[in-house]
């Protein structure tokens, strides 16, 4: 796998195609088939009980695999999630950023499979693990 988009290009892509959430995420590192992404956590991400909601953690996992995939296939906005599974392992700290470490496990012509570990700032062990499959749009001729 070769890198087609760096962190700056991915940030610009998010700002253009997903301006409503682009500022929620910060690319910390990009390597071919891997990305480290941080999500700022605010009141809108919390659930009763003072923890970060599952949908917020899923959003981080989904965006992380999406950007890891785009980093190697280029700016294909219509790549879409076709399957996902998520395990919530520990309670993340409320109000602390979350960090996703995602990698592409298999990159095919039509499908890509990725894996993500999510960490809460200040906790060495992952708070969640996710596996996602993406459909890659065909090349137009």
N, C-alpha and C positions, 0 to 999 in steps of 0.2 A: 504494500500500500504506500502510495506517495501522498504527501500533503498538497492539496489543491487550494485550501483556504487556511490562512493563519488567524490568530485571535482578532486582529483588527478587521479582517474581512468578515469574520463571523459576527462581530459586533455590529458592523454596518448592515449586514444581511438582516439581523434581528430588528434593527431600528427601522429598516425599510418595510419588512414583511410582517413584523409583530410589534409595532410601536407601543401597543397597550401593555406589554410585559417586558419589553427589551431592557428596561432599567432595573428589573428585578434580578438580573443575572450578570455575573462577571466572569469572563474567561480568565482562568489563572494560568493554564498551560495547555498547549496543543501539541500533540505528536501524531504521527501517522497511526490512525486507528485508536487513539486515546485522547481523552480530554479531562481536565479538572475544571470544574465549574462551581462558582459560589452563588448562593441565593441569599439576598438580604431578607431577613425575617421581620415582619411588622405585625401590628394588631390584626390585620386582615388574614393572616396565616394561622392564627391561634384558634383552638377549639376549647370548649369548657374543660376545666381541669388543668388549664395552664400549660398546654403542650401544643406543638405544631401539628396541624391537621394532616391527615392522610392525603387529601387532595393536593395540599401544598407540596408534600414530599413527592407525590407522583409527578406533579408538574416539573419538579427539578430533575427527576429521573428521565422523564420523557424528553425534555429539552436537552439534557446532557447527551443522550444517545443520538438524538436528531442532529446536534451540532458535531458530534464525533463522526457521524456518517457524512454530513455535508463537507467536513474538513477533507475527506478523501474522495468524494464523488463530485464536488463542486456545488454551486448554488442551485439546487433543485428544490424549489419551494414545495412542490407537490409530492415529495416523499412523505409517506403517511404511516402511522403506527397501525399494524394489523393484529398484533397480539401483545399482551403484557401480563406479567405476574409480579407481585410485590409482596415481600415479607417485611413486616414491621418488627424489629428486633428489640429495641430499647426506646425508652421515652427520651426524645430530644429536649434539650434545654430551651425554654421559651425565650424569645428575644435574641437568641444567638444565631449567627449565620450558619447555614448548612453548606456542606461541601460535597459535591458528587465527583466520584472518580469512575469514569465510564470508559469502556473499551469495546471495540467491535470484535466479536468472536468469529464471525463468518461474514464475508462480503461476497455475495453472489451477483449474478446479472440482474435478478429481479427482487431478491430478498436479502436483507442484512439482519443479523442477530447481534444484539449488544447486551452487556451486563453492566450493572451500576452498583457501587457501594456508596451509601450516603452516611456522612459523618456530621455530628453536631459539634460546634466549636467547644473545645475543652474536654471532649470525650474521645479516648483513643480507639474504642471499639465502634464498629458501624451501628447506626441506629436503624438502617433499613437496607434491603437488598432488592434489586429489581432486574428482571430480564425482559427485554423488549425486542419485537421483530418489526422491521420496517419494510414496506413495499417501495421499491425504487421505480420512479416513472420511466417508461421506455423512451429511448432516444427518438426524436421526431426527425424524419428524413424529408 
